């Protein structure tokens, strides 16, 4: 299977670009972004829940960056239609 995978990547001009591990990591990232429970993803990939939380918790932080860095000092928020002060 590994040789076939390598041949496919080579035929696409992507030799060495992606490993099985990086594909697995991509899968975990995408499932967690979709809101799949950590327990389910951990079970599917053979991770422990602790490892999922340790390495993939940053996804939640990254996906909420706008919320965490939004500046609304005295401005009207379009979604609320009212002044904050």
Backbone as CSV, one residue per row, in Angstrom:
resi,resn,N_x,N_y,N_z,CA_x,CA_y,CA_z,C_x,C_y,C_z
1,UNK,0.825,-1.180,0.000,0.000,0.000,0.000,0.875,1.252,0.000
2,UNK,1.945,1.215,0.752,2.848,2.360,0.828,3.466,2.677,-0.531
3,UNK,3.867,1.650,-1.251,4.459,1.865,-2.579,3.447,2.461,-3.543
4,UNK,2.222,1.977,-3.501,1.169,2.514,-4.371,0.907,3.976,-4.044
5,UNK,0.871,4.300,-2.765,0.660,5.682,-2.330,1.777,6.575,-2.849
6,UNK,3.006,6.116,-2.736,4.150,6.892,-3.212,4.086,7.106,-4.720
7,UNK,3.663,6.074,-5.452,3.539,6.195,-6.909,2.458,7.193,-7.297
8,UNK,1.372,7.189,-6.572,0.299,8.156,-6.844,0.797,9.572,-6.617
9,UNK,1.461,9.803,-5.501,1.999,11.138,-5.225,2.995,11.560,-6.300
10,UNK,3.858,10.636,-6.687,4.856,10.934,-7.715,4.173,11.285,-9.040
11,UNK,3.135,10.544,-9.416,2.434,10.818,-10.675,1.740,12.177,-10.649
12,UNK,1.413,12.670,-9.455,0.779,13.978,-9.316,1.800,15.102,-9.124
13,UNK,3.074,14.737,-9.157,4.132,15.728,-8.933,4.227,16.172,-7.490
14,UNK,3.838,15.305,-6.583,3.815,15.647,-5.162,4.693,14.709,-4.347
15,UNK,5.721,14.172,-4.948,6.589,13.203,-4.274,7.126,13.772,-2.960
16,UNK,6.906,13.045,-1.917,7.402,13.444,-0.598,6.607,14.548,0.071
17,UNK,5.548,15.017,-0.570,4.793,16.138,-0.013,3.927,15.735,1.174
18,UNK,3.344,14.553,1.096,2.441,14.108,2.144,2.770,12.688,2.577
19,UNK,2.755,12.486,3.870,2.969,11.153,4.426,1.626,10.623,4.918
20,UNK,1.590,9.339,5.257,0.376,8.800,5.857,0.057,9.564,7.140
21,UNK,1.096,9.910,7.887,0.901,10.628,9.147,0.279,12.006,8.902
22,UNK,0.757,12.714,7.878,0.201,14.045,7.612,-1.251,13.951,7.150
23,UNK,-1.582,12.883,6.428,-2.972,12.668,6.019,-3.852,12.400,7.241
24,UNK,-3.327,11.642,8.175,-4.052,11.345,9.413,-4.271,12.624,10.213
25,UNK,-3.241,13.440,10.286,-3.339,14.706,10.991,-4.389,15.611,10.336
26,UNK,-4.393,15.646,9.009,-5.383,16.431,8.279,-6.793,15.938,8.623
27,UNK,-6.972,14.627,8.635,-8.266,14.044,8.963,-8.726,14.491,10.348
28,UNK,-7.831,14.396,11.322,-8.172,14.798,12.690,-8.551,16.274,12.722
29,UNK,-7.751,17.114,12.091,-8.035,18.552,12.062,-9.411,18.833,11.476
30,UNK,-9.712,18.227,10.343,-10.982,18.479,9.674,-12.173,17.998,10.494
31,UNK,-12.067,16.826,11.095,-13.185,16.324,11.906,-13.428,17.240,13.102
32,UNK,-12.355,17.679,13.761,-12.528,18.549,14.925,-13.092,19.904,14.519
33,UNK,-12.661,20.438,13.375,-13.226,21.700,12.879,-14.714,21.569,12.595
34,UNK,-15.135,20.390,12.156,-16.546,20.134,11.870,-17.368,19.967,13.138
35,UNK,-16.694,19.882,14.276,-17.398,19.764,15.543,-17.616,18.341,16.021
36,UNK,-16.941,17.374,15.390,-17.044,15.988,15.842,-16.409,15.901,17.235
37,UNK,-17.025,15.161,18.117,-16.523,15.017,19.476,-15.093,14.483,19.502
38,UNK,-14.284,15.010,20.404,-12.895,14.588,20.553,-12.820,13.086,20.815
39,UNK,-13.720,12.570,21.618,-13.722,11.142,21.934,-13.855,10.300,20.664
40,UNK,-14.758,10.700,19.775,-14.989,9.964,18.535,-13.757,9.990,17.648
41,UNK,-13.175,11.166,17.473,-11.982,11.302,16.628,-10.826,10.505,17.216
42,UNK,-10.653,10.580,18.524,-9.578,9.828,19.189,-9.761,8.340,18.960
43,UNK,-10.978,7.852,19.089,-11.267,6.433,18.880,-10.968,6.022,17.438
44,UNK,-11.347,6.867,16.477,-11.153,6.545,15.064,-9.681,6.498,14.671
45,UNK,-8.877,7.321,15.296,-7.480,7.447,14.884,-6.491,6.755,15.809
46,UNK,-6.981,6.224,16.916,-6.086,5.546,17.845,-5.344,6.491,18.771
47,UNK,-5.735,7.760,18.781,-5.169,8.718,19.733,-5.858,8.531,21.079
48,UNK,-5.189,9.002,22.111,-5.882,9.125,23.384,-6.572,10.489,23.370
49,UNK,-7.552,10.658,24.221,-8.232,11.950,24.290,-7.248,13.023,24.732
50,UNK,-6.333,12.677,25.628,-5.329,13.636,26.104,-4.458,14.131,24.951
51,UNK,-4.049,13.239,24.061,-3.218,13.634,22.922,-4.013,14.528,21.974
52,UNK,-5.259,14.160,21.706,-6.103,15.011,20.852,-6.206,16.409,21.450
53,UNK,-6.470,16.480,22.736,-6.575,17.789,23.380,-5.258,18.543,23.345
54,UNK,-4.156,17.846,23.568,-2.850,18.498,23.622,-2.446,19.077,22.270
55,UNK,-2.594,18.311,21.208,-2.086,18.738,19.915,-3.105,19.430,19.025
56,UNK,-4.378,19.181,19.263,-5.369,19.731,18.367,-6.257,20.791,19.006
57,UNK,-6.067,21.082,20.286,-6.860,22.108,20.959,-6.632,23.475,20.348
58,UNK,-5.466,23.680,19.773,-5.163,24.973,19.143,-6.123,25.289,18.009
59,UNK,-6.737,24.262,17.434,-7.706,24.496,16.358,-8.860,25.349,16.836
60,UNK,-9.347,25.069,18.046,-10.447,25.847,18.586,-10.019,27.290,18.786
61,UNK,-8.816,27.482,19.254,-8.302,28.827,19.458,-8.162,29.547,18.121
62,UNK,-7.603,28.863,17.130,-7.433,29.465,15.811,-8.770,29.800,15.170
63,UNK,-9.748,28.928,15.318,-11.046,29.171,14.693,-11.806,30.298,15.383
64,UNK,-11.412,30.629,16.595,-12.085,31.693,17.334,-11.219,32.942,17.456
65,UNK,-10.216,33.077,16.603,-9.288,34.208,16.673,-10.003,35.545,16.510
66,UNK,-10.949,35.630,15.576,-11.679,36.886,15.383,-12.422,37.295,16.642
67,UNK,-13.030,36.310,17.276,-13.769,36.580,18.507,-12.834,37.065,19.611
68,UNK,-11.663,36.447,19.692,-10.724,36.776,20.761,-10.039,38.122,20.548
69,UNK,-9.922,38.565,19.307,-9.175,39.800,19.029,-10.060,40.946,18.555
70,UNK,-11.350,40.757,18.542,-12.269,41.793,18.066,-12.174,43.026,18.957
71,UNK,-12.068,44.169,18.333,-12.036,45.433,19.055,-13.355,46.149,18.809
72,UNK,-14.079,46.426,19.870,-15.384,47.054,19.727,-15.542,48.239,20.672
73,UNK,-14.479,48.838,21.073,-14.529,49.924,22.041,-15.406,51.075,21.541
74,UNK,-16.620,51.160,22.044,-17.514,52.255,21.721,-18.102,52.193,20.320
75,UNK,-17.764,51.196,19.536,-18.297,51.088,18.184,-19.612,50.332,18.220
76,UNK,-20.381,50.539,17.194,-21.609,49.766,17.047,-21.270,48.422,16.452
77,UNK,-21.799,47.423,17.029,-21.618,46.091,16.461,-22.760,45.843,15.503
78,UNK,-22.400,45.489,14.285,-23.399,45.287,13.242,-24.410,44.213,13.610
79,UNK,-23.956,43.185,14.296,-24.856,42.082,14.618,-25.802,42.413,15.777
80,UNK,-25.484,43.447,16.567,-26.341,43.797,17.686,-27.082,45.095,17.460
81,UNK,-26.516,45.973,16.620,-27.181,47.227,16.311,-27.249,48.202,17.469
82,UNK,-26.376,48.079,18.428,-26.388,49.007,19.554,-24.963,49.363,19.964
83,UNK,-24.813,50.470,20.630,-23.513,50.907,21.094,-23.130,50.102,22.331
84,UNK,-21.848,49.826,22.437,-21.381,49.069,23.595,-21.283,49.945,24.838
85,UNK,-21.241,51.260,24.671,-21.135,52.162,25.829,-22.316,53.084,25.908
